[in-house]
Amino acid sequence: MVRDLGNPRLIAVVGATGTGKSDLSLELARRLAGYGQRAEIINVDAMQFYRGMDIGTAKLSVAERSEFPHHLFDILDPHEDAAVAHYQPEARGIIRDVLDRGAWPILVGGSGLYVSSVLFDFEFPGQDPEIRARLEAELSAQGPGMLFRRLRDLSPEAAEKIGPHNGRRIVRALEVAEITGEPIAGTLPDEPVWWTPTLLISLTAPREDLVARLDARVTRMWEAGLIAEAAGLLEAGIDAGITARRAIGYGQAAAQIRGEMTEAEAIEDTRRLTRRYARRQVSWFKRYQGAHVFDTVAETLPEIAEHILPSAEHFVPSAEH
């Protein structure tokens, strides 16, 4: 049962990759425009922060984004690192500004921890560049195994939630442990507190349909020129960054460019990793209470928009925050 959040001040569209989040955000913005209201869209897909990473992230084109104001796209170069602790205050500041302009903020994307950092009352511990650099050097030299064992000794609960393969989050938990004495689990609290009243929309699709969509999307990425895009990113220094170089598809394209994979191998590996990532997203967003859940196979995006915004009543953005 969807819980009543009163008069929402934020619309959030979340879900696994391939469920149509970006397209639905445009449908909602157009519907609001039909009611004489304005909307602005805020990105919460960490890989779409990066300039030049367009094909592999299924980023809306510049022309598509020109229809409504879009925020937090193309804000980082490939060698720069994204951090949720930096993203949270920036995204929330933009949401406040959009409300102050009398428009609707629509948060859209599938990077789970980034989404949660905006929607819920998260506080992130500070950072220590020296500690972070030392742990990152250990990660690069030894891989995540030894660091994970250290984290497990410090906090079995945090280690279980993060898992043994997510090197970046293991490093962050160990960094926080050194700073505060307590590692961050990096997951939703048991009873999250909403940051602001939110109309939360979660898009889903049956597993077999989603897998077919994702496999087809990967094929289209190669047909659309991912290899050329990846070659340009290699020249721009993507290998020097931590976040961008881990984007699914780009590592495989780079391996194809270097002759380490055939095209067929690169495509299949990208499909496999994309499916695995989508499973993690589905698990993450299932925990969100109070969401309006829509099956994007059973209903079209315009039909979903009609369900969400059947009329202009009760949808007047409030600048109170």
C-alpha positions as CSV (number, residue, x, y, z in Angstrom):
1,M,0.0,0.0,0.0
2,V,1.4,3.4,-1.0
3,R,1.8,5.6,2.0
4,D,0.5,9.2,2.0
5,L,3.4,11.7,2.0
6,G,1.0,14.7,1.9
7,N,1.8,17.3,-0.7
8,P,5.1,16.2,-2.3
9,R,7.8,18.7,-3.1
10,L,10.0,16.3,-5.1
11,I,9.2,13.7,-7.8
12,A,11.7,10.8,-7.9
13,V,11.8,8.2,-10.7
14,V,14.0,5.2,-9.9
15,G,14.5,1.6,-11.1
16,A,16.9,-0.7,-12.8
17,T,18.7,0.2,-16.0
18,G,16.6,-0.3,-19.1
19,T,13.2,0.3,-17.4
20,G,12.6,3.7,-19.1
21,K,13.3,6.2,-16.3
22,S,14.7,9.0,-18.5
23,D,11.8,8.7,-20.9
24,L,9.3,8.8,-18.1
25,S,10.8,11.9,-16.6
26,L,10.2,13.6,-20.0
27,E,6.6,12.3,-20.1
28,L,6.0,13.7,-16.6
29,A,7.6,17.1,-17.4
30,R,5.4,17.3,-20.5
31,R,2.3,16.5,-18.6
32,L,3.1,19.1,-16.0
33,A,3.7,21.6,-18.8
34,G,0.2,20.8,-20.0
35,Y,-1.1,21.8,-16.6
36,G,0.7,25.1,-16.9
37,Q,3.5,24.0,-14.5
38,R,7.2,23.8,-15.1
39,A,9.6,21.0,-14.3
40,E,13.4,20.6,-14.2
41,I,15.2,17.2,-14.2
42,I,18.1,16.3,-11.9
43,N,20.3,13.4,-12.8
44,V,21.1,10.7,-10.2
45,D,22.9,8.2,-12.5
46,A,26.6,8.4,-11.5
47,M,27.9,7.4,-14.9
48,Q,25.9,10.2,-16.6
49,F,27.9,12.7,-14.7
50,Y,30.7,12.2,-17.2
51,R,31.4,14.2,-20.3
52,G,31.8,12.1,-23.4
53,M,30.2,9.0,-21.8
54,D,27.0,9.1,-23.8
55,I,26.4,5.9,-25.8
56,G,27.5,3.5,-23.0
57,T,25.3,5.2,-20.4
58,A,22.2,5.6,-22.5
59,K,22.3,9.4,-21.8
60,L,19.6,11.5,-23.3
61,S,20.9,13.5,-26.3
62,V,21.5,17.2,-25.9
63,A,18.5,17.8,-28.2
64,E,16.3,15.7,-25.9
65,R,17.6,17.5,-22.8
66,S,16.9,20.9,-24.4
67,E,13.2,20.5,-24.0
68,F,13.4,21.0,-20.2
69,P,16.3,22.2,-17.9
70,H,18.5,19.3,-17.0
71,H,21.0,19.3,-14.1
72,L,24.1,17.3,-13.1
73,F,24.8,15.8,-16.5
74,D,28.3,16.2,-18.0
75,I,29.7,17.7,-14.8
76,L,32.9,15.6,-14.6
77,D,35.8,14.7,-16.9
78,P,36.6,11.0,-17.2
79,H,39.7,11.2,-15.0
80,E,37.7,12.8,-12.1
81,D,36.1,10.7,-9.4
82,A,32.4,10.9,-8.3
83,A,31.6,10.9,-4.6
84,V,28.1,10.5,-3.1
85,A,29.2,12.7,-0.2
86,H,29.8,15.6,-2.7
87,Y,26.8,14.8,-4.8
88,Q,24.2,14.9,-2.0
89,P,24.5,18.6,-1.0
90,E,24.9,19.7,-4.6
91,A,21.7,17.8,-5.7
92,R,19.7,19.0,-2.7
93,G,20.8,22.6,-3.4
94,I,19.6,22.3,-7.0
95,I,16.2,20.9,-5.8
96,R,15.8,23.8,-3.4
97,D,16.6,26.3,-6.3
98,V,14.1,24.6,-8.6
99,L,11.4,24.9,-5.9
100,D,12.3,28.5,-5.3
101,R,11.8,29.1,-9.1
102,G,8.2,27.7,-8.7
103,A,9.0,24.5,-10.7
104,W,8.9,20.8,-10.1
105,P,12.2,19.0,-9.4
106,I,12.2,15.5,-11.0
107,L,15.1,13.3,-9.7
108,V,15.8,10.5,-12.1
109,G,18.3,7.7,-12.1
110,G,19.3,4.3,-10.8
111,S,22.5,4.8,-8.8
112,G,21.1,3.4,-5.5
113,L,23.3,5.0,-2.9
114,Y,23.2,8.4,-4.7
115,V,19.4,8.2,-4.8
116,S,19.1,7.3,-1.1
117,S,21.5,10.1,-0.2
118,V,19.0,12.6,-1.6
119,L,15.7,11.0,-0.6
120,F,16.6,10.1,3.0
121,D,18.2,11.8,6.0
122,F,21.8,10.6,5.4
123,E,24.8,12.2,6.9
124,F,28.2,11.3,5.5
125,P,31.4,11.4,7.5
126,G,34.2,13.6,6.2
127,Q,37.1,12.4,4.1
128,D,40.9,12.3,4.7
129,P,42.8,12.5,1.4
130,E,45.9,10.9,2.9
131,I,44.0,7.9,4.3
132,R,42.1,7.5,1.1
133,A,45.2,7.6,-1.1
134,R,46.9,5.0,1.0
135,L,43.9,2.6,0.9
136,E,43.4,3.2,-2.9
137,A,47.1,2.3,-3.4
138,E,46.6,-0.9,-1.4
139,L,43.5,-1.7,-3.5
140,S,45.4,-1.1,-6.8
141,A,48.4,-3.2,-5.6
142,Q,46.6,-6.1,-3.9
143,G,43.0,-6.1,-5.0
144,P,40.0,-6.0,-2.7
145,G,40.6,-9.3,-0.9
146,M,42.9,-8.2,1.9
147,L,41.1,-5.0,2.5
148,F,37.8,-6.9,2.7
149,R,39.2,-9.2,5.3
150,R,40.3,-6.2,7.3
151,L,36.8,-4.7,7.1
152,R,35.2,-8.0,8.1
153,D,37.4,-8.1,11.2
154,L,36.3,-4.5,12.0
155,S,32.6,-4.8,11.2
156,P,31.2,-8.1,10.0
157,E,27.8,-6.4,9.4
158,A,29.3,-3.7,7.1
159,A,31.4,-6.3,5.3
160,E,28.3,-8.4,4.6
161,K,26.4,-5.5,3.2
162,I,29.2,-4.2,1.0
163,G,30.4,-7.6,-0.2
164,P,34.0,-8.7,-1.1
165,H,34.2,-7.3,-4.7
166,N,33.2,-3.6,-4.3
167,G,36.7,-2.2,-3.8
168,R,35.6,1.4,-3.8
169,R,33.0,1.0,-1.0
170,I,35.4,-1.2,1.0
171,V,38.0,1.6,0.8
172,R,35.4,4.1,1.9
173,A,34.3,2.0,4.9
174,L,37.9,1.6,6.0
175,E,38.5,5.3,5.6
176,V,35.5,6.1,7.7
177,A,36.6,3.5,10.3
178,E,40.0,5.3,10.6
179,I,38.4,8.7,10.9
180,T,35.4,7.9,13.2
181,G,36.1,4.5,14.6
182,E,33.0,3.1,12.9
183,P,32.8,1.8,9.3
184,I,29.9,3.0,7.2
185,A,27.7,0.3,5.8
186,G,26.6,2.4,2.8
187,T,23.1,1.0,2.8
188,L,19.7,2.2,3.7
189,P,19.0,2.5,7.5
190,D,16.4,0.1,8.8
191,E,13.8,2.9,9.1
192,P,14.9,5.7,6.8
193,V,13.6,9.2,7.4
194,W,12.5,11.2,4.3
195,W,14.5,14.4,3.6
196,T,11.5,16.0,2.0
197,P,8.0,14.8,1.0
198,T,8.5,12.8,-2.2
199,L,6.4,11.2,-4.8
200,L,8.5,8.1,-5.4
201,I,8.0,6.2,-8.6
202,S,9.7,2.8,-9.1
203,L,9.8,1.3,-12.6
204,T,10.1,-2.5,-13.0
205,A,9.8,-5.1,-15.8
206,P,9.6,-8.9,-15.7
207,R,13.0,-10.5,-15.6
208,E,12.9,-12.1,-19.0
209,D,11.7,-8.9,-20.7
210,L,14.3,-6.8,-18.9
211,V,17.1,-9.2,-19.9
212,A,15.9,-9.0,-23.6
213,R,15.9,-5.2,-23.4
214,L,19.3,-5.0,-21.9
215,D,20.9,-7.5,-24.4
216,A,19.4,-5.5,-27.2
217,R,20.7,-2.2,-25.7
218,V,24.2,-3.6,-25.6
219,T,24.1,-4.5,-29.2
220,R,22.8,-1.0,-30.1
221,M,25.7,0.5,-28.1
222,W,28.2,-1.2,-30.4
223,E,26.2,-0.3,-33.5
224,A,26.0,3.3,-32.4
225,G,29.8,3.7,-32.1
226,L,30.8,2.7,-28.6
227,I,34.3,1.7,-29.7
228,A,35.0,5.1,-31.2
229,E,33.6,6.8,-28.0
230,A,35.8,4.6,-25.8
231,A,38.8,5.4,-27.9
232,G,38.3,9.1,-27.3
233,L,37.8,8.5,-23.6
234,L,41.1,6.6,-23.4
235,E,42.8,9.6,-25.0
236,A,41.0,11.9,-22.4
237,G,42.4,9.9,-19.5
238,I,39.6,7.6,-18.4
239,D,42.1,5.1,-17.1
240,A,43.4,7.7,-14.6
241,G,40.0,7.9,-12.9
242,I,38.5,5.4,-10.4
243,T,34.8,5.8,-11.1
244,A,34.5,6.3,-14.9
245,R,36.9,3.5,-15.9
246,R,34.6,1.0,-14.1
247,A,31.5,1.9,-16.2
248,I,30.1,-1.3,-17.7
249,G,30.8,-1.4,-21.5
250,Y,33.7,1.0,-21.5
251,G,36.2,-1.5,-20.0
252,Q,35.1,-4.1,-22.5
253,A,35.3,-1.7,-25.4
254,A,38.8,-0.7,-24.2
255,A,39.8,-4.4,-24.0
256,Q,38.5,-4.8,-27.6
257,I,40.6,-1.8,-28.7
258,R,43.7,-3.3,-27.1
259,G,43.1,-6.7,-28.7
260,E,42.4,-8.4,-25.4
261,M,38.8,-9.3,-26.4
262,T,37.1,-10.0,-29.7
263,E,34.0,-7.9,-30.4
264,A,31.7,-10.9,-29.6
265,E,33.5,-11.4,-26.3
266,A,33.3,-7.7,-25.3
267,I,29.6,-7.6,-26.1
268,E,28.8,-10.8,-24.2
269,D,30.8,-9.7,-21.2
270,T,29.0,-6.3,-21.2
271,R,25.7,-8.1,-21.4
272,R,26.6,-10.3,-18.4
273,L,27.7,-7.4,-16.2
274,T,24.7,-5.3,-17.2
275,R,22.3,-8.1,-16.2
276,R,24.2,-8.5,-12.8
277,Y,24.0,-4.8,-12.2
278,A,20.3,-4.7,-13.0
279,R,19.7,-7.5,-10.4
280,R,21.5,-5.4,-7.8
281,Q,19.4,-2.4,-8.6
282,V,16.2,-4.4,-8.4
283,S,17.2,-5.6,-5.0
284,W,18.1,-2.1,-3.8
285,F,14.9,-0.4,-4.9
286,K,12.7,-3.2,-3.6
287,R,13.5,-2.0,-0.1
288,Y,12.0,1.5,-0.7
289,Q,8.8,1.8,1.2
290,G,6.0,4.0,-0.1
291,A,6.9,3.8,-3.8
292,H,4.4,3.7,-6.7
293,V,5.6,0.7,-8.6
294,F,4.8,0.3,-12.3
295,D,5.5,-2.5,-14.7
296,T,6.8,-0.9,-17.9
297,V,5.9,-4.0,-20.0
298,A,2.3,-4.0,-18.8
299,E,1.8,-0.3,-19.3
300,T,3.2,2.3,-21.6
301,L,5.1,5.3,-20.3
302,P,2.3,7.7,-21.2
303,E,-0.2,5.5,-19.4
304,I,2.0,5.5,-16.3
305,A,2.3,9.3,-16.5
306,E,-1.5,9.4,-16.6
307,H,-1.7,7.3,-13.5
308,I,0.8,9.5,-11.6
309,L,-0.5,12.9,-12.7
310,P,-4.2,12.4,-13.6
311,S,-4.9,16.1,-13.1
312,A,-3.2,19.3,-11.8
313,E,-5.0,19.0,-8.5
314,H,-2.6,18.8,-5.5
315,F,0.4,19.3,-7.8
316,V,1.6,22.8,-7.0
317,P,5.3,22.9,-6.1
318,S,6.1,24.4,-2.7
319,A,9.3,26.3,-2.0
320,E,9.1,25.5,1.7
321,H,12.1,23.4,2.6
